[in-house]
Amino acid sequence: MALQESMREDSTIILMGEDVGLYGGAYGVTKGMIEEFGEKRILDTPISEEGIVGCAVGSAMTGLRPVVELMYVDFVMLAMDQLANQAAKIRYMFGGQISVPMVMRAQGGTGRSGAAQHSQSLEAWMMHTPGLNLAMPATVTDAYVLLKHALKLSDPVVFLEHKMLYTLKGELNKDDSLSWGQAAILRSGSDFTLITYSRMVHRALEAAERLTKLGIQAEVIDLRTLYPLDTETINSSVKKTGRALVVTEDCLTAGVSAELSARIMEGAFEFLEEPVLRLAGEDIPIPVSPSLEKEAVPSVDRIFSTAKLLLRK
Amino acid sequence: MDTETQILIRLFRQMLRVRTFEERVGELFLKGGTAGSMLHLSIGEESAAVGVGEAMHSGDGFTTHHRGHGIFLARGADPKKMMAEIGGKEDGYCRGKGGSMHIADNDLGHLGANAIVGGGISHVVGAGLSYQYLGKDQAAVAFFGDGAMQQGGLYESMNLAALWKLPVMFVCINNEYGMGTRLDRASASLEFAKRAETFGVNGLEIDGLDVTQVYHKAQKLMERVRNGSPAFLKVNCYRFHGHARKDKSHYREDSEEQKGREKDSILHLENQLIEGSLVTTENLEQIKLEIDNEMDEAMEYALNSTEPESIQRFQDVYAPGSPEPLPVDERIRQALNP
């Protein structure tokens, strides 16, 4: 809806990707758009990830605002040069002369037995690349407001959705007052801070609810964007609670959780009563078996039990 | 002087400007005035840069490769600002952030030199898409070397350009070498124009010895390109010098190099001008003198240009007004002094 509204307002926005047109998107996200906007603005592309992301970069450099969709974030490896070496660096290398106002949308994460090449969480790669913005919405409102905002920026935005959130129902608040780059405190609490984003937000909230029965009050922070990263909200909360649990679906080693815990250590060291705990995806490729897949990423139960460990309960 | 002679003299002048510029880059390197030694000179490839460059129109977009100084000059670059950029100086085209391999100028349509082999090719497909979508009478040209002919992205780009009927031209400047690997050791088939044809892209291969041929053929192709019929042009040249400044070309015989250097498009045109009595020796000397002065000035300008201020390293990562990256020292300070 955000994309449709933005396209109605801004005629330079075009959408390109594999099966985004006649098919309507692998997950139905772009259904009906080709009927409304036509083939000039909704471009079904061949399966050429490097070519189409490069084409998006070039069109963004010359007056358009392309939204390029990768069906799965796992396919970004084929386009990584265009994303990391080109889109992210063009403004800088050329001394600020040329902007690349493009949005690269993709979806990732586990939950559908997509196995090792259709289930990954690769946000750490994007976060490790100066020049990119990175949005990872968890709620209906975030998906809407963040995409609308992304389509106004002058720099490339990687917009990563979670495949298990497409069926999520929620109330849309179009007038959401949070700004781009600002984290949301979804639940206030005084015992520990639970920092997370994307699909794990929902698991964190569920675990937090269960923890109240033990008398533990978690403060839950949804980061919404990983670049810009709202270190201030994270650290003010940790300074208050003295304990932090970072939950991410991406794998542990050199993952987003590593950066987040380093930020907390730098910004709230004196306030920490316990080490920062990281509950992340295991350091393994994602297996296809539903039971194995489930255990590859943090569950509500494990967030719950890890929080108890953190509180020494 | 008739128009054809005027064109010949212009082509000669432009090619000589390219060569003299490149020679001065070599000198600037020896004087310690360049940022590093990753300088890839296009000496021997002037006819491709100038022949195609002159066939383009003002407003046409283009991307180049790591050996692209000549193309940018042919498209109207100011040698002073180029030389300063090659020196990593504040007065350069990219304020000292891009250098030889990432020089660009939006005003002249230069969408960037690229240091990833084939990295800028798909950008002209995007530029072509913009021109088509916005209804502009502009075309986009990708310049690259024979090394990029073995990169997959080129073929994805050709397919997209042909599929969407975009005003895009692909120009392969074949200098026989991908760094130290001769083309016949990198590609089983050397019939590159045929490859383009299979994608529905008009393919043409020409000898780069005669710049007028390159110019006229490129002009014809560009006309078709503007009508949405993408083209591929391979210009055969020879790289007179090593890959980069420190390369002494130990991988090829001296005899081969000597023979390769006979393929000198500047000398070829000079002889043509003299033999046809189209110019006098004095005229040519005058042109050479003017160009020498112009490039000497450019080199001096680069040497005297200032270094960028330290704080600039954090600028232009994101658009003005966006938060700039937090310096490492600042992170350390915050950690120790909460």
Interface residues (C-beta under 8 A of the other chain):
Chain A: T12 I14 K40 L43 T45 P46 S48 E50 G51 I52 V53 G54 C55 A56 V57 G58 S59 A60 M61 T62 G63 L64 P66 D81 Q82 N85 Q86 I90 R91 Y92 M93 F94 G95 G96 Q97 I98 S99 P130 G131 N133 L153 S154 D155 G181 P228 M265 E266 G267 A268 F269 E270
Chain B: G61 T63 G92 Y93 C94 R95 G96 K97 G98 H102 A104 D105 N106 L111 G112 N114 I116 G119 G120 I121 S122 H123 V124 V125 G126 A127 G128 L129 S130 Y131 Y133 L134 A140 G152 G153 E156 S157 N159 L160 L163 W164 Q315 D316 V317 Y318 A319 P320 S322 P323 P325 R331 Q334 A335 P338
